[in-house]
Amino acid sequence: MRVLVVEPGKQPEEREIDGSLESMQQIVGGLIQAIYPFDDPVALICNDEGKLLGLPWNRVVGYDIIAGTFFLCDAPPDSENFESLTEIQVLHYSKIFE
């Protein structure tokens, strides 16, 4: 699954993961939380306890700030699973989070 990983203080990085819960938890460093702050069907996956754990501030998204590393993936409304970002989505969100 193609995702865009955004670490605090770094440029976004495209990565390929296997899409398992374990691979997602490894990126964010713990339990995952999916939020949907965008108009298109893209999920932002972050550490569910990032702020409580004191993870470093990362990026402002909407009216909130995300703590710790997060990643973006496609979240089609007609599917129960996360999917790969398209090339256009990778380019679009790379520009937003650079």
Summary of the structure (lengths in Angstrom):
residues: 98
radius of gyration: 12.3
end to end distance: 21.3
largest distance: 35.1
contacts: 281
relative contact order: 0.26
helix: 19%
strand: 35%
